[in-house]
Amino acid sequence: MTRQFLLLAAILLSVSIPVATAQSPHIVFMIGEDEYHTWETLPEFAERDLRPRGYRVTIVNADATDKNNFPGLVDALRTADLLLVSVRRRTPPREQLDAVRAHLAAGKPLVAIRTACHAFALRPADPPAAATHATWQDFDPEVLGGHYTNHHGAGPPTTMTLASGGKMHPILKGISVAGLIGTGSLYKVSPLKEGTVPLLMGAIPGQPAEPVAWTHLYGTRRARVFYTSLGHPDDFKNAEFRRLLTNGVAWAMAK
């Protein structure tokens, strides 16, 4: 038993785990929402699934005293290779949203989850943005390629099927679609913009299916964009969802 234990320990010690350095791919998380606890689930995801793969991760949370302000975002994006957005209806200072625009305009990739489809958009009844702040009302159709209008009520889990664009797509490599269950409300996002590639469709009883994951190319430099409407706290407990998100990051940063 002791020899077996020592042999196992030697094997484990011989496994090379990538260590992030200043030259490692740099991912910036922009987090600002009050519903889905991504200020907890995304840092845990980074520690568990991204940093062991050699990614360098910077977490930028909304200011606790000013939910529209993301301190450190502008500096972080200067060296970012990818931006991951989990934001809901925030109006950042103009220079911060300009930094997001510049990141995308440079052809750098973006991954977005759940409420990011209305990240910087205000509803008609919402208070207007401050004079020094900005909105991006068309961020969803323009950047993500979606058409978010609302969501179904909380209820039965969302079951997944493979969309036509999902066949052989690297984002779905190694994923059991049957094991990928949506635990949050199903978003109404149809129709997608022309040129998007739907990967997964989600359905609940009595309602038409909706895309829940797709890719898009943004701007003249064709920045790679991956979006999924999944991102409920219980989704992060599912290894299939974490693999989907990890694969989405890897695909977006591929040259």
LOPALUM-906472 format. One record per atom (N, C-alpha, C): residue in one letter; atom name; y, x, z. Coordinates in pm, whole numbers. Example, Ala and Ser with C-alpha at 12.3 -4.5 7.8 and 13.67 -1.06 7.14 Angstrom:
<atoms>
  r   a       v       u       w
  A   N    -569    1319     780
  A  CA    -450    1230     780
  A   C    -330    1320     780
  S   N    -225    1285     708
  S  CA    -106    1367     714
  S   C       3    1290     787
</atoms>
This chain:
<atoms>
  r   a       v       u       w
  M   N    -120      83       0
  M  CA       0       0       0
  M   C     125      87       0
  T   N     122     194      81
  T  CA     239     283      88
  T   C     263     351     -45
  R   N     152     399    -109
  R  CA     168     465    -239
  R   C     224     369    -343
  Q   N     180     243    -338
  Q  CA     231     143    -432
  Q   C     379     118    -409
  F   N     417     112    -282
  F  CA     558      90    -249
  F   C     644     206    -299
  L   N     597     329    -277
  L  CA     672     446    -320
  L   C     684     452    -472
  L   N     574     413    -541
  L  CA     577     411    -686
  L   C     678     309    -737
  L   N     681     190    -675
  L  CA     776      87    -714
  L   C     919     133    -689
  A   N     941     196    -575
  A  CA    1074     245    -542
  A   C    1120     350    -643
  A   N    1028     437    -683
  A  CA    1062     540    -780
  A   C    1099     479    -915
  I   N    1026     374    -954
  I  CA    1056     307   -1080
  I   C    1194     243   -1075
  L   N    1224     175    -963
  L  CA    1352     109    -949
  L   C    1466     209    -950
  L   N    1446     322    -885
  L  CA    1551     424    -881
  L   C    1574     488   -1017
  S   N    1472     484   -1102
  S  CA    1484     546   -1233
  S   C    1555     456   -1334
  V   N    1572     326   -1299
  V  CA    1639     234   -1390
  V   C    1787     267   -1393
  S   N    1841     286   -1510
  S  CA    1982     322   -1525
  S   C    2067     196   -1528
  I   N    2156     182   -1431
  I  CA    2249      71   -1425
  I   C    2385     121   -1471
  P   N    2443      62   -1577
  P  CA    2572     111   -1626
  P   C    2679     105   -1517
  V   N    2763     206   -1514
  V  CA    2874     210   -1420
  V   C    3003     200   -1499
  A   N    3086     102   -1463
  A  CA    3211      83   -1534
  A   C    3306     198   -1507
  T   N    3372     244   -1613
  T  CA    3472     350   -1603
  T   C    3599     303   -1671
  A   N    3701     389   -1670
  A  CA    3827     354   -1735
  A   C    3809     332   -1885
  Q   N    3701     387   -1942
  Q  CA    3675     370   -2085
  Q   C    3585     250   -2115
  S   N    3537     184   -2012
  S  CA    3448      69   -2032
  S   C    3525     -49   -2090
  P   N    3457    -137   -2162
  P  CA    3523    -258   -2212
  P   C    3587    -335   -2096
  H   N    3712    -372   -2115
  H  CA    3791    -432   -2007
  H   C    3806    -582   -2030
  I   N    3757    -661   -1935
  I  CA    3766    -806   -1942
  I   C    3864    -853   -1835
  V   N    3958    -939   -1874
  V  CA    4053    -997   -1780
  V   C    4021   -1145   -1764
  F   N    4004   -1188   -1639
  F  CA    3983   -1330   -1608
  F   C    4118   -1389   -1567
  M   N    4158   -1497   -1633
  M  CA    4278   -1572   -1596
  M   C    4232   -1704   -1538
  I   N    4252   -1722   -1407
  I  CA    4195   -1836   -1336
  I   C    4306   -1916   -1269
  G   N    4313   -2045   -1302
  G  CA    4412   -2132   -1240
  G   C    4375   -2278   -1258
  E   N    4292   -2330   -1171
  E  CA    4253   -2472   -1174
  E   C    4213   -2512   -1033
  D   N    4215   -2641   -1005
  D  CA    4192   -2689    -869
  D   C    4063   -2768    -853
  E   N    3984   -2781    -958
  E  CA    3872   -2874    -955
  E   C    3735   -2808    -945
  Y   N    3714   -2699   -1015
  Y  CA    3579   -2649   -1037
  Y   C    3546   -2518    -967
  H   N    3634   -2474    -879
  H  CA    3607   -2357    -795
  H   C    3573   -2232    -876
  T   N    3634   -2219    -995
  T  CA    3604   -2099   -1072
  T   C    3669   -1974   -1012
  W   N    3760   -1993    -916
  W  CA    3811   -1877    -842
  W   C    3702   -1816    -755
  E   N    3593   -1890    -736
  E  CA    3477   -1839    -664
  E   C    3363   -1805    -759
  T   N    3332   -1898    -851
  T  CA    3214   -1879    -936
  T   C    3233   -1768   -1039
  L   N    3354   -1753   -1093
  L  CA    3374   -1650   -1195
  L   C    3369   -1508   -1138
  P   N    3433   -1479   -1024
  P  CA    3415   -1346    -966
  P   C    3269   -1316    -932
  E   N    3195   -1416    -884
  E  CA    3053   -1396    -856
  E   C    2977   -1368    -985
  F   N    3011   -1440   -1091
  F  CA    2950   -1416   -1222
  F   C    2979   -1274   -1270
  A   N    3103   -1229   -1252
  A  CA    3140   -1094   -1294
  A   C    3056    -989   -1221
  E   N    3039   -1007   -1090
  E  CA    2962    -911   -1011
  E   C    2815    -913   -1048
  R   N    2763   -1030   -1071
  R  CA    2619   -1045   -1094
  R   C    2577   -1016   -1237
  D   N    2661   -1056   -1334
  D  CA    2616   -1055   -1473
  D   C    2696    -964   -1565
  L   N    2819    -931   -1532
  L  CA    2900    -851   -1624
  L   C    2911    -705   -1581
  R   N    2948    -681   -1457
  R  CA    2965    -542   -1413
  R   C    2835    -461   -1425
  P   N    2717    -518   -1396
  P  CA    2593    -441   -1417
  P   C    2570    -403   -1562
  R   N    2637    -468   -1655
  R  CA    2625    -434   -1797
  R   C    2733    -335   -1841
  G   N    2809    -285   -1745
  G  CA    2906    -181   -1776
  G   C    3045    -230   -1810
  Y   N    3071    -360   -1796
  Y  CA    3204    -412   -1821
  Y   C    3296    -385   -1701
  R   N    3422    -359   -1731
  R  CA    3524    -348   -1627
  R   C    3598    -480   -1622
  V   N    3609    -540   -1505
  V  CA    3663    -675   -1492
  V   C    3785    -676   -1399
  T   N    3891    -740   -1446
  T  CA    4010    -763   -1364
  T   C    4027    -912   -1345
  I   N    4037    -955   -1220
  I  CA    4055   -1097   -1187
  I   C    4203   -1124   -1164
  V   N    4260   -1217   -1239
  V  CA    4399   -1259   -1218
  V   C    4397   -1407   -1181
  N   N    4427   -1435   -1056
  N  CA    4432   -1573   -1006
  N   C    4576   -1623   -1005
  A   N    4590   -1754   -1017
  A  CA    4721   -1814   -1000
  A   C    4771   -1788    -858
  D   N    4900   -1771    -845
  D  CA    4963   -1747    -715
  D   C    4939   -1869    -624
  A   N    4898   -1844    -503
  A  CA    4870   -1953    -409
  A   C    4995   -2035    -378
  T   N    5112   -1974    -390
  T  CA    5237   -2045    -359
  T   C    5307   -2097    -483
  D   N    5260   -2059    -600
  D  CA    5317   -2106    -727
  D   C    5205   -2108    -830
  K   N    5141   -2224    -844
  K  CA    5019   -2232    -924
  K   C    5041   -2202   -1073
  N   N    5166   -2200   -1119
  N  CA    5194   -2170   -1259
  N   C    5214   -2021   -1285
  N   N    5216   -1942   -1181
  N  CA    5242   -1799   -1194
  N   C    5113   -1720   -1180
  F   N    5093   -1623   -1269
  F  CA    4971   -1541   -1268
  F   C    5012   -1395   -1251
  P   N    5037   -1353   -1127
  P  CA    5087   -1216   -1105
  P   C    4989   -1110   -1157
  G   N    5042   -1013   -1228
  G  CA    4960    -904   -1279
  G   C    4900    -929   -1416
  L   N    4919   -1049   -1471
  L  CA    4854   -1082   -1599
  L   C    4909    -996   -1713
  V   N    5038    -980   -1720
  V  CA    5098    -906   -1831
  V   C    5047    -762   -1833
  D   N    5047    -697   -1717
  D  CA    4998    -558   -1711
  D   C    4850    -551   -1745
  A   N    4770    -646   -1694
  A  CA    4626    -643   -1718
  A   C    4594    -660   -1866
  L   N    4669    -745   -1935
  L  CA    4640    -771   -2076
  L   C    4675    -654   -2166
  R   N    4755    -561   -2118
  R  CA    4789    -445   -2200
  R   C    4666    -363   -2236
  T   N    4567    -362   -2148
  T  CA    4446    -284   -2173
  T   C    4322    -372   -2188
  A   N    4342    -502   -2198
  A  CA    4228    -595   -2205
  A   C    4161    -588   -2341
  D   N    4029    -584   -2341
  D  CA    3951    -599   -2464
  D   C    3912    -744   -2487
  L   N    3910    -822   -2380
  L  CA    3876    -964   -2391
  L   C    3945   -1039   -2278
  L   N    3992   -1159   -2307
  L  CA    4050   -1249   -2206
  L   C    3957   -1367   -2188
  L   N    3921   -1396   -2062
  L  CA    3842   -1515   -2029
  L   C    3933   -1610   -1952
  V   N    3944   -1735   -2001
  V  CA    4039   -1831   -1946
  V   C    3966   -1946   -1878
  S   N    4006   -1972   -1753
  S  CA    3966   -2092   -1680
  S   C    4092   -2146   -1613
  V   N    4167   -2223   -1689
  V  CA    4299   -2271   -1646
  V   C    4308   -2419   -1679
  R   N    4381   -2494   -1595
  R  CA    4401   -2636   -1621
  R   C    4547   -2675   -1602
  R   N    4610   -2712   -1712
  R  CA    4745   -2769   -1716
  R   C    4845   -2687   -1634
  R   N    4855   -2559   -1667
  R  CA    4952   -2471   -1604
  R   C    5059   -2431   -1707
  T   N    5177   -2403   -1657
  T  CA    5289   -2362   -1742
  T   C    5337   -2226   -1693
  P   N    5276   -2118   -1739
  P  CA    5310   -1984   -1690
  P   C    5453   -1943   -1729
  P   N    5509   -1844   -1658
  P  CA    5634   -1784   -1705
  P   C    5620   -1742   -1851
  R   N    5728   -1752   -1923
  R  CA    5724   -1731   -2067
  R   C    5661   -1596   -2105
  E   N    5696   -1490   -2028
  E  CA    5643   -1358   -2063
  E   C    5492   -1350   -2044
  Q   N    5437   -1430   -1951
  Q  CA    5292   -1429   -1931
  Q   C    5221   -1500   -2046
  L   N    5273   -1615   -2088
  L  CA    5210   -1685   -2200
  L   C    5231   -1607   -2329
  D   N    5344   -1540   -2341
  D  CA    5365   -1454   -2458
  D   C    5261   -1341   -2463
  A   N    5221   -1291   -2346
  A  CA    5119   -1185   -2341
  A   C    4984   -1238   -2388
  V   N    4953   -1364   -2355
  V  CA    4830   -1426   -2406
  V   C    4838   -1440   -2557
  R   N    4953   -1486   -2606
  R  CA    4971   -1500   -2751
  R   C    4956   -1364   -2821
  A   N    5016   -1261   -2762
  A  CA    5010   -1128   -2824
  A   C    4867   -1075   -2827
  H   N    4792   -1100   -2720
  H  CA    4651   -1059   -2715
  H   C    4575   -1118   -2833
  L   N    4593   -1247   -2856
  L  CA    4523   -1314   -2964
  L   C    4575   -1273   -3101
  A   N    4707   -1259   -3111
  A  CA    4766   -1220   -3240
  A   C    4719   -1083   -3284
  A   N    4683    -997   -3188
  A  CA    4632    -865   -3220
  A   C    4486    -868   -3264
  G   N    4428    -987   -3265
  G  CA    4288   -1001   -3306
  G   C    4190    -978   -3193
  K   N    4238    -974   -3069
  K  CA    4149    -951   -2955
  K   C    4083   -1083   -2914
  P   N    3960   -1076   -2865
  P  CA    3882   -1198   -2844
  P   C    3916   -1273   -2715
  L   N    3870   -1397   -2714
  L  CA    3891   -1486   -2600
  L   C    3765   -1568   -2576
  V   N    3729   -1584   -2449
  V  CA    3624   -1676   -2406
  V   C    3690   -1777   -2313
  A   N    3659   -1903   -2330
  A  CA    3723   -2008   -2251
  A   C    3618   -2108   -2204
  I   N    3635   -2158   -2082
  I  CA    3539   -2253   -2027
  I   C    3610   -2378   -1974
  R   N    3536   -2485   -1975
  R  CA    3572   -2611   -1912
  R   C    3717   -2653   -1938
  T   N    3804   -2650   -1836
  T  CA    3939   -2705   -1849
  T   C    4032   -2621   -1935
  A   N    3985   -2509   -1986
  A  CA    4070   -2428   -2074
  A   C    4112   -2503   -2199
  C   N    4043   -2611   -2234
  C  CA    4083   -2688   -2351
  C   C    4212   -2765   -2325
  H   N    4257   -2771   -2201
  H  CA    4391   -2822   -2171
  H   C    4460   -2726   -2073
  A   N    4446   -2597   -2103
  A  CA    4494   -2493   -2014
  A   C    4645   -2496   -1996
  F   N    4719   -2505   -2106
  F  CA    4865   -2489   -2101
  F   C    4936   -2613   -2156
  A   N    4866   -2726   -2157
  A  CA    4920   -2849   -2212
  A   C    4959   -2946   -2100
  L   N    5071   -3012   -2115
  L  CA    5115   -3113   -2021
  L   C    5096   -3253   -2080
  R   N    5065   -3348   -1993
  R  CA    5059   -3488   -2034
  R   C    5199   -3548   -2033
  P   N    5220   -3660   -2102
  P  CA    5355   -3719   -2108
  P   C    5416   -3747   -1971
  A   N    5334   -3783   -1873
  A  CA    5388   -3818   -1741
  A   C    5405   -3697   -1649
  D   N    5359   -3578   -1692
  D  CA    5371   -3458   -1608
  D   C    5517   -3411   -1605
  P   N    5557   -3351   -1492
  P  CA    5690   -3291   -1488
  P   C    5702   -3181   -1594
  P   N    5820   -3167   -1654
  P  CA    5835   -3064   -1759
  P   C    5825   -2924   -1699
  A   N    5796   -2828   -1784
  A  CA    5791   -2689   -1742
  A   C    5930   -2643   -1702
  A   N    5935   -2549   -1608
  A  CA    6062   -2489   -1569
  A   C    6124   -2418   -1688
  A   N    6255   -2398   -1683
  A  CA    6327   -2341   -1797
  A   C    6275   -2203   -1836
  T   N    6228   -2126   -1739
  T  CA    6179   -1990   -1768
  T   C    6028   -1986   -1793
  H   N    5965   -2103   -1794
  H  CA    5821   -2112   -1816
  H   C    5793   -2174   -1953
  A   N    5665   -2177   -1991
  A  CA    5631   -2223   -2125
  A   C    5502   -2303   -2125
  T   N    5487   -2386   -2227
  T  CA    5362   -2458   -2252
  T   C    5304   -2410   -2385
  W   N    5178   -2447   -2408
  W  CA    5115   -2425   -2539
  W   C    5033   -2550   -2565
  Q   N    5101   -2654   -2611
  Q  CA    5040   -2786   -2624
  Q   C    4920   -2785   -2719
  D   N    4926   -2703   -2823
  D  CA    4821   -2702   -2925
  D   C    4721   -2587   -2906
  F   N    4714   -2533   -2786
  F  CA    4620   -2424   -2760
  F   C    4477   -2466   -2795
  D   N    4441   -2589   -2761
  D  CA    4303   -2635   -2787
  D   C    4273   -2640   -2937
  P   N    4344   -2720   -3017
  P  CA    4308   -2723   -3159
  P   C    4341   -2594   -3233
  E   N    4448   -2527   -3193
  E  CA    4493   -2408   -3266
  E   C    4404   -2288   -3239
  V   N    4373   -2263   -3112
  V  CA    4299   -2142   -3074
  V   C    4150   -2170   -3058
  L   N    4117   -2273   -2980
  L  CA    3976   -2301   -2951
  L   C    3908   -2375   -3065
  G   N    3984   -2454   -3139
  G  CA    3925   -2531   -3247
  G   C    3872   -2666   -3203
  G   N    3913   -2712   -3083
  G  CA    3863   -2837   -3030
  G   C    3962   -2951   -3043
  H   N    3923   -3067   -2987
  H  CA    4006   -3186   -2994
  H   C    3985   -3267   -2865
  Y   N    4016   -3205   -2751
  Y  CA    3994   -3270   -2622
  Y   C    4087   -3391   -2607
  T   N    4027   -3506   -2572
  T  CA    4105   -3626   -2544
  T   C    4082   -3679   -2403
  N   N    3965   -3657   -2348
  N  CA    3935   -3703   -2213
  N   C    3791   -3663   -2182
  H   N    3736   -3722   -2079
  H  CA    3596   -3694   -2046
  H   C    3530   -3822   -1997
  H   N    3399   -3827   -2010
  H  CA    3323   -3938   -1954
  H   C    3319   -3925   -1802
  G   N    3287   -4034   -1735
  G  CA    3280   -4031   -1591
  G   C    3163   -3948   -1541
  A   N    3174   -3906   -1417
  A  CA    3063   -3833   -1355
  A   C    2942   -3924   -1348
  G   N    2825   -3866   -1370
  G  CA    2705   -3948   -1370
  G   C    2583   -3868   -1404
  P   N    2506   -3914   -1503
  P  CA    2382   -3843   -1535
  P   C    2411   -3706   -1593
  P   N    2320   -3612   -1574
  P  CA    2337   -3479   -1633
  P   C    2344   -3486   -1784
  T   N    2410   -3388   -1841
  T  CA    2421   -3378   -1986
  T   C    2302   -3300   -2039
  T   N    2228   -3361   -2129
  T  CA    2115   -3291   -2192
  T   C    2163   -3224   -2320
  M   N    2104   -3109   -2350
  M  CA    2150   -3027   -2462
  M   C    2050   -3027   -2577
  T   N    2105   -3020   -2697
  T  CA    2025   -2996   -2817
  T   C    2096   -2889   -2899
  L   N    2020   -2826   -2985
  L  CA    2074   -2720   -3069
  L   C    2154   -2780   -3184
  A   N    2277   -2734   -3202
  A  CA    2356   -2774   -3318
  A   C    2312   -2691   -3438
  S   N    2351   -2736   -3556
  S  CA    2307   -2667   -3677
  S   C    2353   -2522   -3678
  G   N    2473   -2495   -3626
  G  CA    2523   -2358   -3624
  G   C    2457   -2270   -3520
  G   N    2379   -2332   -3431
  G  CA    2316   -2255   -3325
  G   C    2191   -2181   -3366
  K   N    2133   -2220   -3477
  K  CA    2009   -2157   -3520
  K   C    2032   -2008   -3548
  M   N    1962   -1926   -3475
  M  CA    1965   -1780   -3491
  M   C    2098   -1719   -3449
  H   N    2187   -1795   -3386
  H  CA    2316   -1738   -3346
  H   C    2295   -1646   -3225
  P   N    2358   -1528   -3222
  P  CA    2334   -1434   -3112
  P   C    2377   -1486   -2976
  I   N    2469   -1581   -2970
  I  CA    2508   -1635   -2840
  I   C    2394   -1711   -2774
  L   N    2305   -1764   -2854
  L  CA    2192   -1842   -2799
  L   C    2064   -1759   -2787
  K   N    2073   -1630   -2812
  K  CA    1955   -1545   -2804
  K   C    1900   -1543   -2661
  G   N    1771   -1570   -2648
  G  CA    1705   -1564   -2519
  G   C    1730   -1683   -2429
  I   N    1793   -1787   -2481
  I  CA    1828   -1903   -2400
  I   C    1733   -2019   -2428
  S   N    1685   -2080   -2321
  S  CA    1607   -2203   -2333
  S   C    1703   -2321   -2333
  V   N    1722   -2382   -2448
  V  CA    1815   -2494   -2456
  V   C    1770   -2608   -2366
  A   N    1639   -2628   -2354
  A  CA    1587   -2734   -2268
  A   C    1624   -2709   -2121
  G   N    1639   -2584   -2084
  G  CA    1672   -2551   -1945
  G   C    1821   -2549   -1918
  L   N    1901   -2573   -2020
  L  CA    2046   -2570   -2006
  L   C    2096   -2712   -1985
  I   N    2128   -2747   -1862
  I  CA    2168   -2882   -1825
  I   C    2313   -2882   -1779
  G   N    2394   -2971   -1833
  G  CA    2532   -2983   -1789
  G   C    2542   -3072   -1666
  T   N    2600   -3021   -1560
  T  CA    2607   -3097   -1435
  T   C    2743   -3163   -1413
  G   N    2841   -3129   -1497
  G  CA    2972   -3194   -1488
  G   C    2985   -3304   -1592
  S   N    3096   -3377   -1588
  S  CA    3118   -3484   -1685
  S   C    3125   -3427   -1827
  L   N    3078   -3505   -1922
  L  CA    3077   -3464   -2062
  L   C    3215   -3482   -2122
  Y   N    3269   -3377   -2181
  Y  CA    3402   -3382   -2242
  Y   C    3396   -3447   -2380
  K   N    3502   -3522   -2411
  K  CA    3519   -3580   -2544
  K   C    3605   -3484   -2626
  V   N    3544   -3416   -2720
  V  CA    3613   -3309   -2793
  V   C    3603   -3324   -2945
  S   N    3540   -3428   -2992
  S  CA    3524   -3447   -3137
  S   C    3651   -3508   -3197
  P   N    3681   -3476   -3322
  P  CA    3610   -3382   -3410
  P   C    3660   -3240   -3392
  L   N    3572   -3144   -3411
  L  CA    3613   -3004   -3406
  L   C    3691   -2968   -3532
  K   N    3772   -2865   -3519
  K  CA    3853   -2817   -3631
  K   C    3762   -2759   -3740
  E   N    3803   -2774   -3863
  E  CA    3729   -2714   -3973
  E   C    3722   -2563   -3955
  G   N    3604   -2508   -3974
  G  CA    3583   -2365   -3957
  G   C    3518   -2327   -3827
  T   N    3512   -2419   -3731
  T  CA    3438   -2390   -3608
  T   C    3289   -2392   -3637
  V   N    3213   -2327   -3548
  V  CA    3067   -2326   -3561
  V   C    3008   -2386   -3435
  P   N    2967   -2513   -3437
  P  CA    2905   -2575   -3319
  P   C    2771   -2509   -3289
  L   N    2749   -2479   -3161
  L  CA    2624   -2417   -3120
  L   C    2535   -2513   -3042
  L   N    2594   -2593   -2954
  L  CA    2519   -2685   -2870
  L   C    2585   -2821   -2869
  M   N    2501   -2925   -2867
  M  CA    2548   -3062   -2853
  M   C    2499   -3115   -2719
  G   N    2583   -3195   -2653
  G  CA    2546   -3255   -2526
  G   C    2550   -3405   -2535
  A   N    2462   -3470   -2461
  A  CA    2455   -3616   -2466
  A   C    2426   -3674   -2329
  I   N    2483   -3793   -2305
  I  CA    2449   -3873   -2188
  I   C    2411   -4011   -2239
  P   N    2334   -4088   -2161
  P  CA    2286   -4218   -2210
  P   C    2400   -4311   -2252
  G   N    2381   -4374   -2369
  G  CA    2473   -4476   -2414
  G   C    2602   -4426   -2477
  Q   N    2614   -4294   -2496
  Q  CA    2736   -4237   -2552
  Q   C    2703   -4144   -2667
  P   N    2793   -4130   -2763
  P  CA    2766   -4037   -2873
  P   C    2764   -3893   -2823
  A   N    2687   -3810   -2890
  A  CA    2679   -3668   -2853
  A   C    2812   -3600   -2881
  E   N    2840   -3495   -2803
  E  CA    2963   -3418   -2818
  E   C    2928   -3269   -2823
  P   N    3003   -3192   -2900
  P  CA    2984   -3046   -2893
  P   C    3018   -2996   -2753
  V   N    2936   -2904   -2701
  V  CA    2965   -2846   -2570
  V   C    2980   -2694   -2576
  A   N    2951   -2635   -2692
  A  CA    2971   -2492   -2710
  A   C    2990   -2464   -2858
  W   N    3091   -2381   -2889
  W  CA    3114   -2347   -3029
  W   C    3196   -2219   -3039
  T   N    3204   -2167   -3161
  T  CA    3286   -2049   -3188
  T   C    3396   -2085   -3287
  H   N    3499   -2001   -3287
  H  CA    3612   -2021   -3377
  H   C    3675   -1885   -3403
  L   N    3738   -1870   -3517
  L  CA    3814   -1749   -3549
  L   C    3960   -1786   -3557
  Y   N    4044   -1715   -3477
  Y  CA    4184   -1754   -3465
  Y   C    4276   -1654   -3532
  G   N    4374   -1708   -3606
  G  CA    4483   -1627   -3657
  G   C    4447   -1542   -3777
  T   N    4548   -1471   -3826
  T  CA    4529   -1390   -3946
  T   C    4435   -1273   -3922
  R   N    4423   -1229   -3795
  R  CA    4333   -1118   -3763
  R   C    4197   -1166   -3716
  R   N    4175   -1296   -3724
  R  CA    4042   -1356   -3700
  R   C    3986   -1318   -3563
  A   N    4067   -1339   -3461
  A  CA    4020   -1314   -3325
  A   C    3899   -1403   -3295
  R   N    3797   -1343   -3240
  R  CA    3676   -1420   -3207
  R   C    3699   -1501   -3080
  V   N    3664   -1630   -3087
  V  CA    3683   -1722   -2975
  V   C    3551   -1794   -2949
  F   N    3509   -1795   -2823
  F  CA    3393   -1875   -2781
  F   C    3439   -1969   -2672
  Y   N    3406   -2097   -2688
  Y  CA    3442   -2198   -2587
  Y   C    3320   -2279   -2549
  T   N    3310   -2313   -2421
  T  CA    3212   -2410   -2375
  T   C    3276   -2502   -2273
  S   N    3247   -2630   -2283
  S  CA    3299   -2726   -2186
  S   C    3217   -2726   -2058
  L   N    3111   -2647   -2052
  L  CA    3039   -2629   -1926
  L   C    3123   -2541   -1833
  G   N    3087   -2541   -1706
  G  CA    3162   -2461   -1610
  G   C    3174   -2526   -1473
  H   N    3101   -2635   -1452
  H  CA    3092   -2696   -1318
  H   C    3028   -2596   -1222
  P   N    3061   -2600   -1093
  P  CA    3000   -2504    -999
  P   C    2848   -2499   -1007
  D   N    2784   -2614   -1026
  D  CA    2637   -2614   -1035
  D   C    2588   -2553   -1165
  D   N    2670   -2552   -1269
  D  CA    2631   -2486   -1394
  D   C    2607   -2337   -1369
  F   N    2691   -2277   -1284
  F  CA    2679   -2133   -1257
  F   C    2552   -2098   -1180
  K   N    2488   -2198   -1121
  K  CA    2361   -2174   -1052
  K   C    2245   -2164   -1151
  N   N    2271   -2203   -1274
  N  CA    2168   -2206   -1378
  N   C    2171   -2074   -1455
  A   N    2061   -2002   -1453
  A  CA    2054   -1873   -1523
  A   C    2076   -1888   -1672
  E   N    2040   -2002   -1730
  E  CA    2060   -2024   -1874
  E   C    2209   -2031   -1906
  F   N    2286   -2096   -1820
  F  CA    2430   -2102   -1843
  F   C    2494   -1964   -1828
  R   N    2454   -1890   -1727
  R  CA    2513   -1757   -1708
  R   C    2477   -1667   -1827
  R   N    2356   -1682   -1881
  R  CA    2318   -1604   -1999
  R   C    2401   -1647   -2120
  L   N    2426   -1777   -2133
  L  CA    2510   -1827   -2242
  L   C    2649   -1764   -2234
  L   N    2706   -1760   -2115
  L  CA    2840   -1705   -2098
  L   C    2841   -1554   -2122
  T   N    2739   -1487   -2073
  T  CA    2728   -1342   -2097
  T   C    2713   -1312   -2245
  N   N    2630   -1389   -2313
  N  CA    2613   -1370   -2457
  N   C    2743   -1400   -2531
  G   N    2817   -1501   -2484
  G  CA    2944   -1535   -2546
  G   C    3044   -1420   -2536
  V   N    3046   -1354   -2421
  V  CA    3133   -1238   -2403
  V   C    3093   -1127   -2500
  A   N    2963   -1098   -2505
  A  CA    2915    -990   -2592
  A   C    2944   -1019   -2738
  W   N    2922   -1144   -2782
  W  CA    2951   -1181   -2921
  W   C    3099   -1167   -2953
  A   N    3184   -1215   -2861
  A  CA    3328   -1213   -2886
  A   C    3380   -1071   -2900
  M   N    3322    -975   -2829
  M  CA    3370    -837   -2834
  M   C    3303    -754   -2944
  A   N    3206    -813   -3012
  A  CA    3141    -739   -3121
  A   C    3237    -718   -3235
  K   N    3228    -604   -3298
  K  CA    3316    -572   -3410
  K   C    3249    -612   -3541
</atoms>
